[in-house]
Amino acid sequence: MQLTTLKGIGKKTAEKLATLGIEQVVDLLFHMPLRYQDKTKITPMIDMKYGDMALIEGTVIRSYLNNARRPMLICEISDGTQTIALKFFNHYYSQRAKMTPDSNIRAYGEMRFGKAMPEILHPEYEHFDEPLPLQDALTAIYPKSEGINQSTIQKAINQVLLLLQKGEIKVEEYLPDNILNKLKFPNLSDALHYVHKPPPDADTNALMAGTHKTQQRLVLEEVLAHLLALKKIKQKTQQLYAPELPIKESDRKTFTKMLPFELTHAQQRVVDEIFNDIKSNHPMQRLVQGDVGSGKTVVSALAILATFQQNHQSAMMAPTEILAEQHYKTLQSWFDEKDMVFLSGAITGKARKEALGRIKNGVKIIIGTHALFQKEVEFSALGLVIIDEQHRFGVHQRLALRNKGQFEALQPHMLIMTATPIPRTLAQTAYANLDISIIDELPPGRQEISTLVISNNKMQAIAERIKANCQQGAQAYWVCTLIEESEVLRSKAANDTFEELKEWFPDLRIGLVHGRLKSDEKHTIMYQFKDHQLDLLVATTVIEVGVDVPNASLMVIENAERLGLSQLHQLRGRVGRGNKKSHCVLMYQAPLGEVAKQRLEIMRETNDGFVIARHDLKIRGAGELLGSRQKGAVQFRLADFERDKALFKTAQKLASDLIIDHPKICQKIIDRWVISSDEISNV
């Protein structure tokens, strides 16, 4: 049924509703309230507490304009138990004229402290002579877009609920009865009616928290839709074909014997999982999670080895030129340089032409940045795509590289790596179209980093510690942060610190790197630091994904309270890569807020990325942890990873059953909740 069949919805309003994902009448039922107002009862003014939202009625005692530069309209009303001032910054003549003494007013708003008496700023209000009827349900407040007011959405949803009640529109129940009964959930129609029109005696605390049974019933189906959509993508991928890349056990042994270290049990397990995938003729879609320093690069090198031995190409894409070059140099110690090529946006002219020619002619190992998926890059027989720090690439970039690799109707295998630990339930939901491997063990000898939390005013003492550290032959990072997301301001802060430290320590070789430097300048400084031509590197968070400097054993992070846990953990992982005892100093600006205190305490207590990720999920939510605020992924209308983790587990089991037993129902559930295929593919 078209939206324009509803009273009050014309063509223009329908177009604006479409921006909210509302295209059909039934879509309005799945446009969920943000919060509720209780206008089902009149609250005596004496019973209102500060901060309460309530509906009150009273008689006007007096109304007047105060003496401020921009006069405010103040209307004092009383119900015999208390007097409250209604205050309006914006007002007009006809409004003032109606607020005469002894007239009756009903108002709704939040009670606040006032100088002379309690007050409500800009309440909703109406005048009355005869008693006004009360609402028979809590009033739902909805998300809206520009050009659509709350009243339009409320009236439209009320009409649709009436149509649902009369049976003129239907919402099919897709969840099995046994699941609904087990969880004591209502059917879909009842749940929708309750969520949009909760009765006056509803548990408002549960509704506001999103934990009411009716909301949880809808959460379950929304999560289920998300999981089913991803599982269908995975099923579709499994219908495609990829080159078979089995590895000989002798080749694997020769390679691992050549390494100057032994693989951990976790690395060996993940390598087995990858080898099992790529020997199949269906494309591997595997995410490898591993904490900072867990040895993901050598795992990917073994996948490259299998691909190489089967005469296919491997392409590894990293988000920054520095990281891509680091991978290139690392792989050079395991593979012959003549079998490798490096490509980034900085490579131009003759060198670029030569690199493109070698890729087209079948060079086996290609390392680079986003330049790898540009139009002029042609692969000859791409068998494996490896994407490092996947959350830094948009989905279209990842798909562009995979699609470029198609040859003879074959898709390349895809290995995705991330050093951002993600709690298991979140990973299984966010990446349900991928198989997940976890390297949950650090290599032996990897130094644990001791973390110290101190105030910014101890900068001089910390700087002295850095001097002593550098004089003993070690190196250090000094990281500058700013609350504003401005590269100009970040650079200024780093510049100021750089100049200050140079004055304090003229004997130290100090470098400066930040996001506003040109690419080649950045690389020069980073490599000077790597080659120990610098003792101390002053940097912005640009080093979060950077070069591996085993000799760097001390890091200072200024204003650490301004960064999230995952980012702090990534930065801290730049030290402790050699055999020296390493330290990270988190400096903060007092006074600290409660959340900032929590974050710094967690960093001080643990080096375990997965423990840190679980805390980060509680504090910041899934969108931040997955990078989806920037990339547009995993944004639920109702579900919350932390609050609803039990339901996520139920949905995972249910999705696996439904996709086998009821494939037709699966698509209907997806269509009901997933606005577009792009929304789900972005994961």
N, C-alpha and C positions, 0 to 999 in steps of 0.2 A: 504494500500500500504506500502510495506517494505521500510525502510530508505535507504537500499543499492541500491534501484532503482535510487536514486539521484546521479548525477555526483559528484564525490569527496567524497562520503561517503562509505567507505569500512567497513568490518566486525568490525575492531577494533574501528573505529570512532563511529560506531553505538552503540557499547557496552558502550563507554564513554558518548554518548548522553543519553543513558538509565539512567545513574546516575542523569540526570537532569529531569527525568520523560518523556523523549522523546523516544517513542518506535515505533510509526507509523509516516508516513509522515504528517498526519493531526495534530499530536501533536506539530509540529513546529509552526503552526499558533497560538497556545496558549502559546508559549514561549515568554513572553512579554519583550519589551525593558526596560532597566534601565533608559536610557537617550538618548538624540539625539545630533548629531553634524550637523552644517549647513555648507555643502560644495557645496551649490547651487550657491554661488556668491563669487566674489573676493572683499574683503574689502580693500579700500585704507588704507595704514599704518597710515596715519595722523588721520583717523577716529576711530582707535582702542583705547579703553579705558583700563586702567589697570584692569586685572581680566577678560577681554573679551576673549572668544574662537572664533577664526575666521580663514578664509582661506585667505592667502596673497600670492602675487607673487612679485618677485624682482630680481634684477641683483646682482651678487656677487661683492662686492667692494674689499674685502680681506678676507682671511681665515688664521688662525694661531693657534698655540698651546700657551697657557699662561705659566707662569713660576711657576705654583703650583707644589707641591710634586708629585701629580698625574695630569699631564697636561690635561687641558680641551681643546677640539676643539671649536674654536669660528669662526663663519662664519657671517660676516656683510653683509646684503643685503639691497638694497634700491629700492623703486619704484618711486623715484623722489619727493615723498611728505614727506618721513621720512626714517630714517635708523634704522633697528632692528637687534640685534645680536641673531643668532641661536646658542645655546650652547649645547654641547654633552659631558657628563662625560665619556661615553664609546664610543670609536671610533676605526676605523681600517684604514690601509694604503689606500686601494682602495677608501674608503669614502673621505679621505682627498685629494686624488689625483684628484677627480672629481670637487672639490670646487674651481675651478680656477676663477680668475677675469673675469668679463663680461659673465660668464655662467648664465643661468636662473634657478631659483628654485621656486617651489610652496611649501608652508609650511602651516601646520595647528597646532595650539596650543594656549596656554594661555599667553597673554602678561603680563609681570611682570616688576617691577622696576629693573633697572640695574644701576651700578655706572656711566658709561659713556653714556648709551643710553638704551631705552627699550629692553627687551630680552624675548626670548621664550626658555624654557628648553626642550630638547629632543622632538622637534616637529616631527610630521609625515611629510615627505617631498619627493619630486621627482624632478629630473632634466627634463628640456624639451627644445627642439629647436623650434618645431612647437607648436602653441596654443593647450592647453589640453582641452578636453571637461569638462563641469561642471556636477555635479550630478543633476538629475531631481527631487530629493526628499531629505528630510532630512535623514541623515544616522543614523539608529538605532543601539544602543550599547546594547548588550544582556548579561545576566548572563552566565557565562561559567564555566566549571570544568577543573581540571588539565588534560593537554594533548589535549585540544581542543582550538584552537585559535579563535579570534573574526571573522576573515575572513571566516573560515569554516562554522560557524553558519550563518553569513550574506548571503553567497552564497547559502547555503541550503534553507534558508527562501525565498530568491529571486526566486529560482526554484519553490518552492511550491506556491508562490503567482501567478506565471505565470500559473501553472497548474489550480489554482482556477479561474483565469481570463478566461482560455480557456474552463472551464467546465469539465476538466478531473478529478478533485476531487470536492466534494461538502461539504459544511457545512450547515446542516439543521438549519432553523430558528425555535426555540421552543417558543420564547416569543410571547404572543398574540399581534396582530396588535394594539388593542385599547390601550394597555400599552405603546407600542413604540410610537404611535401617541401622547398620552397624555404627555409623557416625551420629545417628539421631538427627539427621539433617532433614529439613522440609523439602517438598518437591519444588521445582524451579518456579512455577507460577506463584506459589505462596511466598517463596523467598523474595521474589521481585516485588510483590505487593507490600510486604513488610518493610523492605529496605527503603522504598520510596515513601511509604505512609506508615511509619511506626505508630502504634497506639499510644495514648497518653501515659500508660503505665509501663512503657518500654524501658529496658535497662539502658539508660542514656550513656552511662560510663562504658559499657561494652560496645555500644554503637559507635561512640566517638573513638574508641580504641581499635575498632575494626574486628573485634573478636566475637561479636554476636553470631549465634548459630546460622542465622539467615545470610549474613555477610560471608561467613566461612564456607557455606554451601556454594556461593558464587565464586569465592576465591579458588576453591577446588577445581571448578570447571574452567576458570581462566588459566590456571597453571597447567591443567590438563591440555587445553587448546594449544598452549605454547609448546609443551613437550611433544605433542602429536605432530605439530607442524615441523618441528626439527627432526623428529624421527622419520617423517615422510621424506624430508630432504635427504636424510641418510639412506633410506630405502631406494630413493631415486638414484643416488650416487652408486649404490651397489648394483644397479642395473647397467651401469656403464662399464667399459672395459679399460684396463690399464696393462702396461707391459709387465710380464712376470719377471721378477728380479731375485731369484734365489741366490744365496751365497754359499760357496764351498766352505766347509768347516776349516779346511787347511788355510784358506785366505784369511778367515777371521782370526785364527790362531797366530798366523804370521804377523798380522797387523797389531794385535794386542801385545805380542812379545816385544815389538818394536817400541812400545810406549814406555816412558821413564817411570810409570806408576802402574799400579794394578787397578782395574775397574772395581768399583764398589759393587756389592750384591745388588743394590738398587739400580745401578747403571746396567749391569748384566741383564737384570729382569726386563728393563725397558728396551734394551737392544733386542732381546728375544721377541718381545711383543711387536717391534717394528719389523724384524725379519719375517715373522709369521704373516704380517700384513702384506709386505711387498712381494712375497713369493706367489701371492694370489693374483688372478687376472682381473680383480676389481680394485678400484682406486682406494688406497689407504687414505683415511681422514683421521689423523691422530694428533691430539694435543699433548705435548710433554711439558709438565709443570716441574720446575726444579728451583729450589731456593738459590739465592746468589751464591755462586761458587760451587754448586753441586755437580758440575761437569756435564752440562748439556751439549757443549760443542763436540766433545769426543763421541758422544752418542750419535749426533748427526753425522759425524765423520764416518762412522761405521755404515750408516745408511747410504752415504755417498760411495763408499767402497763397493757395496753390493751393486749399486747402480752402474758404477764404473766398470766392474768386471763383466757386466752384461751388455757393455758397449752402448749405454744410454747416458744422456746428459743429466747433471744435477744443477739446479739453480738455487742459491741461498740468498735471500733478501733480508737486509737489516735496515732499521729505521734511520740510522745516521751514517754518514761517510766514515766517521771515526770507528764505529762499531763494525761496519762492513770490512774496513781495512784490517781491523784486528782479527776478524775471522779469516781473512785472506792469508795474513801472516801465519796464523796458527796452523791452517791447513797446509801451508807450504812445508811445514816440518813433517807432514805425513804423506804428501803427494808430490809428484814431480811438477815443477813450475810450468813446464811446457804443456801440461795437461790442464792448466788453469788460466782463467782470464778474470780481470777485475773491471767492473763498469759502474761509473757513477756520473751524476750530472756535471761534475767538475772536469771529467775527461772529455776533451773536445778535439776538433780538427783531425789531424792524421792519426793520432793515437785512438780516437773514438772509432774512426773508420776501420782501423785495423782490428779493434776489439769486436766490432759488429761482424766483420768478415769471419773472424775465428769462431764466433758463436754460430753463425750460419753454416760454417763448414764442419761443425761437429765437435769443437773443443769440449772436453768432458765435464769440467767443473767451472761453473760461472758464479762469481760472488759479486754482489752489488747492492745498490740502494733501490729506491722506487724507479730508477732509470731502467731497470730490467723489464718493466711492463710497457715501456714506451713503444710507439708505433713501429719505429724502424728496427726494433730488435726482433730477429727471426731465429728461432731454435731449429735444430735439425731433427733431434730425437730426444725430446725432454721426457725423462722418466720419473724425476723426483723434484718437487718444489719444497724448499724449506723456508719457513718464514719465522724470523726471530723477533721477539718482543711484539707479538701479533697485535696487541691492543693499540699499538701506535699507528697501525694502518687501517684505513677504512675498508669496508667489505669489498667495495668495487675495485680497489687496488689489488686485493688478494685474488679476487676472481679473475681480474684482467691477466694476471701472471699465469694462473692455472689454465685459462682458456687459450692463451698464446701457445701453450705447450701441447695442444692437441695435434696428433699426427696419426694418420692411418686409422682414424676413428678411435684412437686410444687417448685416454686422459692420463696425465702424470699423477703419481702418488703425491699426497700432500702431508707434510710434517710441520706442525705449528709448535713453536716453542715460546714459553713465557717464564720469566724469572719473578713474576708477580704471583706469590702463592694465593690460591683461591680456595676457601673452605669447600669440602667435598660436595655437600648438598647444593651449594651455589654453582659449582663447576658442572655438576651433572645436569643442572637445569639450564644454565646459560649456554652450555656447549653440548646439548643432548644429541646434536647431529655428528658429534665427534666421539671417537674412542679416547679415553683419557689415561695417560700414564703419569705416574708421579715418581720423581727421583727424590726420595725422602731420607737421604743419607748423605752426609758430607764426606768428602775424601779424607782418609786418615792424615793427620798432620796439619789439617786446616785449622788455623788459629781462631779460637773464640775471641770475640772483640769485647773488651770491657767498656761499659758505657757509664759516663759521668754526667750528671745534670747539675748545672750551676747557673747563677744569675749573670746577666750581661755585664754587670759592673765589675766582674772579676776578669775582664778582658786582658788587662795587663799581665796578671798572674798566668793566665793560660798562654799568652804570647811568649812568656819566659820559658814555659814548658816546651813550647814548639822549638824555641831556639836551642834548648838543651838536646832535644830529640834530633834535630838536624845536624848539630855539631857532632853527634855520635854516628853520623853517616846515614840516618834514615831520612824519609821525606814525609811531607804533611800536606793536607788539604785544608783550606779555610773557606767554608761555604757561606755565602751571603744570601739572605732571603729578604723579601719585602712583602707586606700584606697586599699591596696593589699588584694586579696582574699586568704590570707594565714593564716591558723589556728595557725601556729608557731608564725608569727608576731603579730597576734591578742593577743595571750597568753602573749607574751613578753610585749606588751603595757599594758595589764591588770596587769601583775606582777609588772611593774614599778610604775604604779599608786597605786597599793596595798601597796607597800613598802613606797611610798611617804606619803600616807594618814596615815599609821601606825606611821610614824615618827611625823607627825603633831599632831595626836590625840591618844596618848598612852592610854587614858582613854576609848576610844570607842572599842567595840568588832566588829572587821572587818573581813569579810570573802571574799574569792576569788573563782569565778567559771568561767570556760572557756571550750571550746570544746575539749581541749586535756586532760582533767581530765578523769579518768576512771569513768564508769557509777555509781558505788557505791559511789565514792568520791563526784561526782556531787550531787547525791541524798542526801547524808549526809549533805552537806553544805546548799542545798536548804531547807531542813527540819529544820536545825538549825535556819535558817533565819525565816522560817514560825512560829517556836515555840518561837521566840523572844530571842533566845540564842545569836543572832548577832544583832548589831544596824545598820550596814552598809554593803551592799553586793556590792563588786566590781565585775563586770561581763562583758563578751562580749555579743554580741547579741543573745547568746544561751538562754537568758531569754525571748526572744520574745514570745515564747509559754511556759509558766512556771506555777508555783504554784500561788494560790490566797492568797495574804498576805494583809488582810484588814488594818493592822496597818501601812503599808508602804505608806507614804504620800508625799514623795519627790523623784524625779528622776533627775539625771544629766546625759545628754548624751554628751560626748566629741565628737568633730569633726562631729557634727550632719549634716553638709552640705554634708557629704559623703554618707548619706543614702537616700533612696527613701521615698516619702511621706507615702506610706502604711506601710512601716517598722517602720518609726518614730511613726506613729499612733498606731501600735500594741505595740510597746515598752511603749509608754506613757500610754497605757491602763493597765499596771501593777500596776499603782497607782490610787488613787481615788476609791478604792473598799470598803472603810470603811466609817465612818461618819465624818472623819477629812477633813478639807479643804486641797486639794492636789495641788502640784506644780510640773511642769516639766521645767527644765532649759536646753535649747538647746545651747550648746557652739560651736562656730565656729572659724575656723582659717582664719583670714583676709589675703589677700583681697578675697572677695566673688565674684564668677561669677554670671551672671544674673539669671541663672536657680536656683542656690543654694539660692540666695536672695528670689526668688519667693517662693520656697518650705518652707523656714523658716518663711516667712511672713504668708503663708497660715496656717501653724501649730499654729502660734501665734493667728490668727484671729478666728479659729473655732475648735470645738471638734467633729463636725459632720462627721462621717466616710464616708458618701455618698458624701458630698461636697468635702472632701479630695480626694476621689476616682475619682471624675470627673476631678479635677485638675491633678491628677496623670496620668490619661488617656491622657490628653492633652500633658503633659510634657514627659512621658516615653513611651506611647503607650500600646496597649492591651497585647502584649506578656509579658511585665514585670508584668503588673497588675495581670494577670492570672497565673503567674508562668510558662508560656508556653515555655520560653527560655530554661528552664531546662527540662520540661516535654514533649516538642514536640507538643503542642496543639495550635490550632487556629492560624495558620500562613497562611495568604492569600498572593497570588502572587501580586494582584492588590489593593484589598480593604484596606481601612484605616478607623478604627472605628470613629475617630474624624472627619475627612474630609467628610466621606460618610454617616454620621448618618441618613440623610434624605432617602438615598437609602436603608439603612438597614431596615427602617420602611416599605418602599414600598415592599421590598423583603419578609418581614415577612407576610404581607397581601397576597402577590402573592403566597407564598409557601403554605399557608393554603388553598387557592382556588385550586391550581393545584393538590395538593395531593388528593383532593376529586374528582375533575372533570376530571383530565388527568393523572392518575397514570402511564401510559406507558411512557408519555413524561418525567415525573419526573426522572425515572431511566436513561434516555438518557442524561438529563442535568447533573446528578450526575457523570455518566461515563466520560463525557467530561472534567469535572473540578477536580474531586477528584481523586488524583493519586492512592491511595490505601485505602482499608477499614480501615486499621490501623490508617491512617492519621486522619480520621474523628472520629474513636472510642476513640482516645486519649483525646478528649475533655471531 
